[in-house]
Amino acid sequence: YDIVREFNTYFLDYQEQYDADTRWTDRIISSSGDWSGNVYDFYFRVYNKLIQDIKVPFKMDGGTRIDDTPVHQALREALANCLVNADYYGRQGLVIIKKRNRITMSNPGSFRIEIDAAKSGGVSDPRNGTMLKMFNLIDIGERAGSGIPNIFRVWHEQKWTTPEITEQLEPERTTLTLLFSKGDDKKAAIKSDDKKVTKKTQEKYDAILNAMQPDIWYKASEFETIAGVKESRIKVL
């Protein structure tokens, strides 16, 4: 209960868009006032929306039909990852958009580990450990860092376009794009918005660089005062 209450005041937004001429056809927003608006309820409301168009093959196990598929599991992992790793003190809130052939999940905050390491699995550094525990208690999410590798594996098995992870610097945001279209076997596209470096970003970069001396190793936390940003942002810079 305390966990649910703690994350009851942040901006969460889910949108469905199937018509290019319409901004959205269905929307769930945490500030609407017609539901609790908390992260826990948001997860289940959005997950049920995400899986509406997922095909379920007829499969029986002990006389009971199995309605779960690897795609369902991957979507659960992706949604839980988005919620668990969001910086709830960051800007613009958490936004999930579902279109006819794609889903994008965007949350404030940058990756806390190298993206290549996250794709390989076995490394986990969740931003909100207590929230991860909440999801673990209901068998959602993985502690061992297997969520992202599983998403890429499932998309590869379905022969869909490789998922794309994009990091933005101003403000810090991480976006996962899942396409439901046939793709090729190229390596996963991981991009960074480096071309859109603002004057403010350049100033922080220069301040860090100018404070460093040759042949000395530094911790990112040592530059928090100099650059005026958090340790996670300094690592990105």
C-alpha positions as CSV (number, residue, x, y, z in Angstrom):
1,Y,0.0,0.0,0.0
2,D,2.8,2.4,0.9
3,I,4.5,1.8,-2.5
4,V,1.3,2.4,-4.4
5,R,0.6,5.6,-2.4
6,E,4.1,6.9,-2.9
7,F,3.9,6.8,-6.7
8,N,0.4,8.2,-6.9
9,T,1.2,11.8,-7.9
10,Y,3.4,11.5,-11.0
11,F,2.4,12.1,-14.6
12,L,1.6,8.8,-16.5
13,D,0.2,8.9,-20.0
14,Y,-1.0,6.1,-22.3
15,Q,-2.3,6.8,-25.8
16,E,-3.7,4.8,-28.7
17,Q,-3.5,6.2,-32.2
18,Y,-4.7,4.2,-35.2
19,D,-5.6,7.1,-37.4
20,A,-2.9,9.4,-38.7
21,D,-5.4,12.3,-38.7
22,T,-6.3,11.8,-35.1
23,R,-4.1,12.8,-32.1
24,W,-5.4,9.8,-30.1
25,T,-8.4,7.4,-30.1
26,D,-8.0,6.2,-26.5
27,R,-6.1,7.6,-23.6
28,I,-5.3,6.8,-19.9
29,I,-3.8,9.7,-17.9
30,S,-2.9,9.7,-14.3
31,S,-4.3,13.2,-13.6
32,S,-7.7,12.5,-15.1
33,G,-9.3,12.0,-11.6
34,D,-11.6,9.2,-12.7
35,W,-9.2,6.4,-11.4
36,S,-6.5,6.1,-8.7
37,G,-3.7,7.4,-11.0
38,N,-1.1,5.2,-9.3
39,V,1.7,3.2,-11.0
40,Y,0.3,-0.2,-9.9
41,D,-3.2,0.4,-11.5
42,F,-1.6,2.1,-14.5
43,Y,0.4,-1.1,-15.2
44,F,-2.6,-3.3,-15.4
45,R,-4.8,-0.8,-17.3
46,V,-2.1,-0.3,-19.9
47,Y,-1.0,-3.9,-20.2
48,N,-4.6,-5.0,-21.0
49,K,-4.7,-2.3,-23.7
50,L,-1.3,-3.4,-25.2
51,I,-2.3,-7.1,-25.6
52,Q,-5.7,-6.5,-27.3
53,D,-4.3,-7.0,-30.8
54,I,-1.8,-9.8,-29.9
55,K,-2.7,-13.1,-31.6
56,V,-3.0,-16.1,-29.3
57,P,-2.6,-19.6,-30.9
58,F,-4.8,-22.4,-29.7
59,K,-2.8,-24.3,-27.2
60,M,-3.9,-26.7,-24.4
61,D,-2.1,-27.7,-21.3
62,G,-3.8,-30.3,-19.1
63,G,-7.2,-29.5,-20.5
64,T,-6.7,-25.8,-20.0
65,R,-6.2,-23.3,-22.8
66,I,-2.9,-21.3,-22.6
67,D,-3.6,-17.7,-23.5
68,D,-0.1,-16.5,-22.7
69,T,2.7,-16.2,-25.3
70,P,6.3,-15.1,-25.4
71,V,5.1,-11.8,-26.9
72,H,2.8,-11.3,-23.9
73,Q,5.7,-11.9,-21.6
74,A,8.0,-9.5,-23.5
75,L,5.4,-6.8,-23.3
76,R,5.0,-7.3,-19.5
77,E,8.8,-7.0,-19.2
78,A,9.0,-3.9,-21.3
79,L,6.2,-2.2,-19.4
80,A,7.5,-3.1,-16.0
81,N,11.0,-2.0,-17.1
82,C,9.7,1.4,-18.2
83,L,7.9,2.0,-14.8
84,V,10.7,0.6,-12.6
85,N,13.5,2.6,-14.3
86,A,11.7,5.9,-14.7
87,D,13.0,9.0,-12.9
88,Y,9.8,10.1,-11.2
89,Y,11.5,13.4,-10.3
90,G,12.4,14.0,-14.0
91,R,10.6,16.1,-16.6
92,Q,7.7,15.3,-18.9
93,G,6.6,12.2,-17.1
94,L,6.2,8.7,-18.5
95,V,4.4,8.3,-21.9
96,I,3.4,5.2,-23.7
97,I,2.0,5.4,-27.3
98,K,0.4,2.5,-29.1
99,K,0.0,2.8,-32.9
100,R,-1.2,0.3,-35.5
101,N,2.2,-1.3,-36.0
102,R,4.3,0.0,-33.1
103,I,4.5,0.7,-29.4
104,T,6.8,3.3,-27.9
105,M,7.6,3.5,-24.2
106,S,9.3,6.6,-23.0
107,N,10.3,7.5,-19.5
108,P,12.3,10.3,-17.9
109,G,15.9,9.3,-16.9
110,S,18.8,7.8,-18.7
111,F,20.1,4.2,-18.6
112,R,22.0,3.5,-15.4
113,I,24.1,0.8,-17.0
114,E,25.7,0.5,-20.5
115,I,23.0,-0.4,-23.1
116,D,25.1,-3.2,-24.5
117,A,25.4,-4.7,-21.0
118,A,21.6,-4.4,-20.6
119,K,21.1,-6.2,-23.9
120,S,23.5,-9.0,-22.9
121,G,21.7,-9.6,-19.6
122,G,22.8,-10.5,-16.2
123,V,23.4,-6.9,-15.1
124,S,20.7,-5.0,-13.3
125,D,20.6,-1.6,-11.6
126,P,17.0,-0.5,-11.3
127,R,16.3,3.1,-10.4
128,N,13.4,2.2,-8.2
129,G,14.3,-1.0,-6.3
130,T,11.2,-1.0,-4.0
131,M,8.9,-0.8,-7.0
132,L,10.8,-3.7,-8.6
133,K,10.1,-5.7,-5.5
134,M,6.4,-4.8,-5.8
135,F,6.3,-6.2,-9.3
136,N,8.4,-9.3,-8.3
137,L,5.9,-10.1,-5.6
138,I,3.2,-10.6,-8.4
139,D,5.6,-12.4,-10.7
140,I,6.3,-9.5,-13.0
141,G,9.8,-8.4,-13.9
142,E,13.2,-10.0,-13.4
143,R,15.9,-9.2,-10.9
144,A,18.7,-10.8,-12.9
145,G,18.6,-8.3,-15.8
146,S,17.0,-10.7,-18.2
147,G,14.1,-8.5,-19.2
148,I,15.7,-6.6,-22.1
149,P,17.5,-9.6,-23.6
150,N,14.1,-11.5,-23.5
151,I,12.4,-8.6,-25.4
152,F,15.1,-8.7,-28.2
153,R,15.0,-12.5,-28.3
154,V,11.2,-12.6,-28.7
155,W,11.2,-10.0,-31.4
156,H,13.9,-11.9,-33.3
157,E,12.0,-15.1,-33.1
158,Q,8.9,-13.4,-34.5
159,K,11.1,-12.0,-37.3
160,W,10.0,-8.5,-36.5
161,T,12.1,-5.4,-36.8
162,T,14.7,-5.2,-34.1
163,P,13.6,-3.1,-31.1
164,E,15.3,0.3,-30.8
165,I,16.5,1.9,-27.6
166,T,17.0,5.7,-27.9
167,E,18.5,8.0,-25.2
168,Q,17.9,11.7,-25.2
169,L,20.0,14.2,-23.3
170,E,17.9,17.4,-22.9
171,P,15.9,16.5,-20.9
172,E,17.1,12.9,-20.1
173,R,14.7,10.4,-21.5
174,T,14.9,6.7,-22.6
175,T,12.6,5.4,-25.3
176,L,12.0,1.8,-26.3
177,T,10.4,1.3,-29.7
178,L,8.7,-2.0,-30.5
179,L,7.7,-2.5,-34.2
180,F,5.2,-5.2,-35.2
181,S,6.5,-5.4,-38.8
182,K,8.9,-7.8,-40.5
183,G,12.5,-6.7,-40.3
184,D,15.9,-7.8,-41.3
185,D,18.8,-9.3,-39.3
186,K,20.7,-6.1,-38.7
187,K,22.1,-5.4,-35.3
188,A,19.8,-3.5,-32.9
189,A,19.7,0.2,-33.6
190,I,20.8,2.1,-30.5
191,K,21.0,5.8,-31.0
192,S,21.8,8.9,-29.0
193,D,20.5,12.4,-29.6
194,D,24.1,13.7,-29.8
195,K,23.4,15.9,-32.8
196,K,21.0,18.0,-30.8
197,V,23.6,19.3,-28.3
198,T,22.4,22.5,-26.8
199,K,24.5,25.4,-25.6
200,K,23.7,24.5,-22.0
201,T,24.8,20.9,-22.5
202,Q,28.1,22.0,-24.1
203,E,28.8,24.4,-21.2
204,K,28.4,21.5,-18.7
205,Y,30.6,19.3,-20.8
206,D,33.3,21.9,-21.0
207,A,33.1,22.6,-17.2
208,I,33.7,18.9,-16.5
209,L,36.5,18.7,-19.0
210,N,38.3,21.8,-17.7
211,A,38.2,20.6,-14.1
212,M,40.0,17.4,-15.0
213,Q,43.8,16.9,-14.8
214,P,45.7,14.5,-17.1
215,D,46.4,10.9,-16.0
216,I,44.0,11.1,-13.1
217,W,40.9,8.9,-12.7
218,Y,37.7,10.6,-11.4
219,K,34.3,9.5,-10.1
220,A,31.3,11.1,-11.8
221,S,30.0,12.2,-8.4
222,E,33.0,14.5,-8.0
223,F,31.6,16.9,-10.7
224,E,28.1,17.3,-9.4
225,T,28.8,20.7,-7.9
226,I,30.9,21.8,-10.9
227,A,28.3,20.9,-13.5
228,G,25.2,21.4,-11.4
229,V,23.7,18.1,-12.4
230,K,23.2,14.6,-11.0
231,E,25.7,11.9,-11.2
232,S,23.7,9.9,-13.7
233,R,23.7,12.9,-16.1
234,I,27.4,13.5,-15.6
235,K,28.0,9.9,-16.8
236,V,26.1,10.6,-20.0
237,L,28.1,13.8,-20.5
